[in-house]
Amino acid sequence: MSGPKPPLRPGHVWAIRAKLQLEKRTRDLAMFNLVIDSKLRGRDLMALRVGDVAPNGYAIDQATVRQRKTGRPVRFELTELTRQALDDYLRITGLKSGEYLFPGRRGPYRSLTTRQYARLVSRWAVSVSTAQHEADKGDLDLPPHWESPGRAAASGPPENREHGAIPRRRDR
């Protein structure tokens, strides 16, 4: 499916983060958090080098990246969650300042391709729908600090959520 996708809701963001943390997928968590903070296109995200976000080996508070499409610099803040995820990722991988932040399968001097990135994004989207379904059924126990704010209240009454039942509209 091509074209614009609907934006993630805060509950989806927290569900994806929780799933990536539970599965100890350090690279994916760092990448996901960076995507959320920077709002960069996939092409620009894959072109990032370690020095762009962690010039001295530790993630910085703000970064500036020049977009390929527009040529304009984009300045964004890195939240504490993102800085921690990036620091953990860099500590585990041992990447240095001039290397690609997310190296691909083609070697350390080539970045992850946008196709590989797109596969990861679709995997995250599938995992959030699965996690949301499991949470609605009560099969998934998330720690309280991973629970999305207001998720239970926004989900609707249990009888409307079971077995995919959709409430009837009264205006018909």
Secondary structure, 3 states (H helix, E strand, C coil): CCCCCCCCCHHHHHHHHHHHHHCCCHHHHHHHHHHHHHCCCHHHHHCCEHHHHCCCCCCCCEEEEECCCCCCEEEEECCHHHHHHHHHHHHHHCCCCCCECCEECCEEEEECCHHHHHHHHHHHHHHHHHHHHHHHHCCCCCCHHHCCCCHHHHCCCHHHHHHHCCCCCCCC
